[in-house]
């Protein structure tokens, strides 16, 4: 259940020249965290994505992306319900929703058991004049104020390949600190891997970002913000 500690102001989302922006309380519009990350991808990342789409075929690639997005949305919905109501909901009869329910259950059993408090779910955050975004969860993780983000994956990921996820955590923490006067320097990615078949238990992965690494990833984030404004 959520403990209200901060006034999280809702932010309207708008499309500006095809890019997601948020309207801030002062009337200004700033790009989203995901827009900045997408627009500042390295050439290597862009090439790897293009090569993958070409290898599997455009139609199949789009199918995989769409299925993953739908699965992730459902998983987030179950987790949001759990955070707000302490109840994940009944097991769905829709076969397309069932993997997401199992994945959310794994995140709850193996991940959210370490969360001491929930301060907000689907929390709108902004850094005035620069960017805004919505993080999945803010609260206390293993005794420390933290940003928590839920991720689903089609396959097991290694820590060295999820730099952009750490950048997201740092971006949301900086926005929370700037707007609400906090000093959050801990974050965690709670990830669940899609089961290969209906008889397999989804695999839970956890990637914690502690204070000793946080400064590095915040600097990496601000480099991306600077690059975005220089090139857009």
C-alpha positions in Angstrom: 0.0 0.0 0.0 1.2 3.5 -0.8 2.3 5.9 1.9 1.8 9.5 0.8 5.0 11.4 1.5 5.3 13.7 -1.6 2.8 15.6 -3.8 3.4 14.1 -7.2 1.9 16.5 -9.7 0.3 14.9 -12.8 1.9 15.9 -16.0 0.1 15.9 -19.4 1.9 14.2 -22.2 2.1 15.8 -25.6 3.6 15.1 -29.0 5.9 17.8 -30.3 7.2 17.1 -33.8 6.7 13.4 -33.3 8.6 13.3 -30.0 7.0 12.7 -26.6 7.0 15.8 -24.3 5.5 16.6 -20.9 3.8 19.8 -20.0 5.2 21.1 -16.7 3.3 23.1 -14.1 5.0 26.3 -15.3 3.6 25.8 -18.8 6.8 24.8 -20.4 7.2 21.6 -22.4 10.2 19.3 -22.0 11.2 16.0 -23.7 10.6 12.7 -21.9 13.5 10.6 -20.6 12.7 7.9 -23.2 12.7 10.4 -26.0 16.1 11.7 -25.0 17.5 8.2 -24.7 16.0 7.2 -28.1 17.3 10.3 -29.9 20.8 9.9 -28.5 21.5 6.3 -29.2 25.0 5.4 -30.3 25.5 4.5 -33.9 26.6 1.0 -32.7 23.2 0.5 -31.0 21.3 1.7 -34.0 23.3 -0.6 -36.3 22.7 -3.6 -34.0 19.0 -3.0 -34.0 18.9 -2.6 -37.7 20.9 -5.8 -38.2 18.5 -7.7 -35.9 15.4 -6.5 -37.7 17.0 -7.5 -41.0 18.1 -10.9 -39.7 14.6 -12.0 -38.4 12.6 -10.1 -41.1 10.7 -6.9 -40.7 7.3 -8.5 -40.1 8.6 -10.9 -37.5 10.6 -8.2 -35.8 7.5 -6.0 -35.5 5.5 -9.0 -34.1 8.2 -9.6 -31.5 8.3 -6.0 -30.5 4.5 -5.7 -30.3 4.1 -8.9 -28.2 6.9 -7.8 -25.8 5.2 -4.4 -25.4 1.8 -5.9 -24.7 3.3 -8.4 -22.3 5.2 -5.6 -20.5 2.1 -3.4 -20.2 0.1 -6.3 -18.7 2.9 -7.1 -16.2 3.1 -3.4 -15.2 -0.7 -3.3 -14.7 -0.6 -6.3 -12.3 2.3 -4.8 -10.4 0.7 -1.4 -10.1 -2.5 -3.0 -8.7 -0.4 -4.9 -6.2 1.4 -1.7 -5.0 -1.8 0.2 -4.7 -4.1 -2.6 -3.3 -1.8 -5.3 -2.0 -3.5 -7.7 -4.4 -2.3 -8.8 -7.8 -5.8 -9.9 -8.9 -7.1 -13.3 -9.9 -5.3 -15.5 -12.4 -6.6 -14.3 -15.9 -8.6 -16.6 -18.2 -7.1 -14.8 -21.2 -4.2 -17.0 -22.3 -2.3 -14.0 -23.7 -2.4 -12.4 -20.2 -1.3 -15.4 -18.2 2.5 -15.1 -18.8 2.4 -11.5 -17.6 0.5 -12.5 -14.4 3.1 -15.2 -13.6 5.9 -12.7 -14.4 4.4 -10.1 -12.1 4.0 -12.7 -9.3 7.7 -13.6 -9.6 8.6 -9.9 -9.2 6.4 -9.6 -6.1 7.7 -12.8 -4.5 11.4 -12.3 -5.2 11.7 -8.6 -5.7 9.1 -6.4 -4.0 9.6 -8.4 -0.8 12.7 -6.2 -0.3 10.7 -2.9 -0.6 10.0 -1.4 2.9 7.7 1.4 1.7 5.9 2.5 -1.5 5.6 6.2 -1.9 4.1 6.3 -5.4 3.3 4.2 -8.4 3.6 5.4 -12.0 5.1 8.6 -10.6 5.5 11.7 -12.8 8.8 13.4 -12.3 10.5 16.4 -13.9 13.7 18.4 -13.8 12.5 21.9 -14.6 13.7 23.2 -18.0 15.3 19.9 -19.0 13.2 16.7 -19.0 10.4 14.7 -17.4 9.2 11.2 -17.2 7.3 8.5 -15.4 8.9 6.0 -13.1 7.3 2.8 -12.1 7.8 3.0 -8.4 9.3 5.3 -5.7 9.8 4.1 -2.1 12.3 2.5 0.2 14.4 -0.5 -0.9 16.3 -2.4 1.7 16.1 0.6 4.0 17.2 3.2 1.4 15.0 5.7 -0.6 15.0 4.4 -4.1 13.7 4.5 -7.6 12.4 1.1 -8.7 11.7 0.2 -12.3 10.0 -2.9 -13.7 11.3 -4.5 -16.9 10.3 -7.6 -18.9 12.6 -9.4 -21.3 12.5 -12.0 -24.0 15.8 -13.4 -22.8 18.3 -13.2 -19.9 20.2 -10.0 -19.9 23.7 -9.3 -18.4 24.4 -6.2 -16.3 26.9 -4.9 -18.8 24.2 -4.6 -21.5 21.6 -2.6 -19.6 23.4 0.8 -19.3 20.4 2.7 -20.5 18.3 1.2 -17.7 20.7 2.5 -15.1 20.7 5.9 -16.9 16.9 5.9 -16.5 17.2 5.2 -12.8 19.7 8.1 -12.4 17.5 10.4 -14.5 14.4 9.8 -12.4 16.4 10.1 -9.1 17.8 13.4 -10.2 14.4 14.7 -11.1 12.9 13.5 -7.7 15.8 15.1 -5.8 15.5 18.4 -7.7 11.7 18.7 -7.3 11.1 17.2 -3.9 14.4 18.0 -2.1 15.3 14.3 -1.6 18.7 12.7 -1.8 17.9 9.4 -3.6 21.1 7.6 -4.8 19.8 4.0 -5.0 17.9 2.3 -7.7 16.9 -1.1 -8.8 15.7 -2.9 -11.9 13.3 -5.7 -11.2 13.2 -7.8 -14.3 11.4 -10.9 -15.3 12.2 -13.1 -18.3 9.4 -14.5 -20.5 9.0 -18.2 -19.9 9.8 -20.4 -23.0 6.6 -22.5 -22.5 3.6 -22.7 -20.2 5.3 -25.2 -17.9 8.4 -23.0 -17.2 8.6 -20.6 -14.3 9.6 -17.1 -15.4 13.1 -16.2 -14.4 13.5 -13.2 -12.1 16.6 -10.9 -12.5 17.5 -8.0 -10.2 20.0 -5.3 -10.9 20.7 -2.9 -8.0 22.4 0.5 -8.5 24.0 1.6 -5.3 25.4 5.0 -4.2 28.9 4.1 -5.2 27.8 3.9 -8.9 25.1 6.5 -8.9 27.3 9.6 -9.6 28.7 7.9 -12.7 25.3 7.1 -14.2 24.0 10.6 -13.4 26.9 12.1 -15.3 26.2 9.7 -18.2 22.6 10.9 -18.2 23.5 14.6 -18.3 25.8 13.9 -21.2 22.8 12.4 -23.1 20.7 15.4 -22.1 23.3 17.8 -23.4 23.7 15.9 -26.7 19.9 15.9 -27.2 19.7 19.7 -26.9 22.7 20.2 -29.1 21.2 18.0 -31.9 17.5 18.6 -31.7 
